Amino acid sequence: VLLAVMVLTRGASAARVRLRPWPSPAARRPLSSSASARPSPWIVHTVEEYKAARLELMAARSATTIGFVPTMGALHAGHVSLAVAAREASDLVVASVFVNAAQFAAHEDLGTYPRTLDADVEVLASVGTDIVFAPNAAVMYPEHFSTYVDMSQFDDPQQPGEGSSRPGFFRGVATVCTKLFNIIEPTHVYFGQKDAMQCAVIRRLIEDFNIPVEQVVVPTVREEDGLAMSSRNVYVDGRRLKPARTATAAATATTTTTAETAATETATAAAAACSY
């Protein structure tokens, strides 16, 4: 199987696609692997703490590149693949862990979304993350906060996609990512292809606001039965997951392309998802 990584560069006329070998699910390092060979990441909770840690580490390493992995925690192998890609390409790797209330609709699972910071830090340490930025809501949305990024094209309920079922979702995503980009100051930011609409929103955000960061889209990591990994899988029972697994199995059963063709299709799909 080949891994396609697409780098979206602000102002570029076309996406650059890189293909590289990627181990099978059985060969990937498990999330519980010991991190003893790696130093523990700096864990910071405020903007001031992050800026100080960033300044010290950048100076110590004469670093010029920062790979950033924004997450809401409850990490799985899909998140790990983003951190690994960042580690391979960056002098400094930063991950954020923040459950962003601004992107949850009233009927969604803000109250029950998994919060596992200690376990998340262990996972991030195992792949060489340098800084974990774990702010609380008061840091990200202090008193009198009133500025949001309106993504009307994507949040339009009349248009197909998540905007019709998750009102305000992309507004929340764009707002928190704008804040995180300004705080972290990354040179590259890593997202999973599974969240195709979100990838498109981030690309539009970067282009519209001339944010000096490159977006890297990494292919979806799946369970052994083919279901895309998601933090929310942990509290969805087998009965409700069965239709998704059945659909995935059916799609897999009808696939007859070679590995090279499949890799090309993956890269093409990623490019299409992030091209508007």
Secondary structure as GFF3:
##gff-version 3
##sequence-region A 1 276
A	DSSP	beta_strand	2	8	.	.	.	ID=ss1
A	DSSP	beta_strand	16	21	.	.	.	ID=ss2
A	DSSP	three_ten_helix	25	27	.	.	.	ID=ss3
A	DSSP	beta_strand	42	44	.	.	.	ID=ss4
A	DSSP	alpha_helix	47	61	.	.	.	ID=ss5
A	DSSP	beta_strand	66	71	.	.	.	ID=ss6
A	DSSP	alpha_helix	77	89	.	.	.	ID=ss7
A	DSSP	beta_strand	92	97	.	.	.	ID=ss8
A	DSSP	three_ten_helix	101	103	.	.	.	ID=ss9
A	DSSP	alpha_helix	117	126	.	.	.	ID=ss10
A	DSSP	beta_strand	131	133	.	.	.	ID=ss11
A	DSSP	alpha_helix	137	140	.	.	.	ID=ss12
A	DSSP	alpha_helix	152	155	.	.	.	ID=ss13
A	DSSP	three_ten_helix	162	164	.	.	.	ID=ss14
A	DSSP	alpha_helix	169	184	.	.	.	ID=ss15
A	DSSP	beta_strand	188	192	.	.	.	ID=ss16
A	DSSP	alpha_helix	196	208	.	.	.	ID=ss17
A	DSSP	beta_strand	214	218	.	.	.	ID=ss18
A	DSSP	three_ten_helix	231	235	.	.	.	ID=ss19
A	DSSP	alpha_helix	238	253	.	.	.	ID=ss20
A	DSSP	alpha_helix	259	273	.	.	.	ID=ss21
###
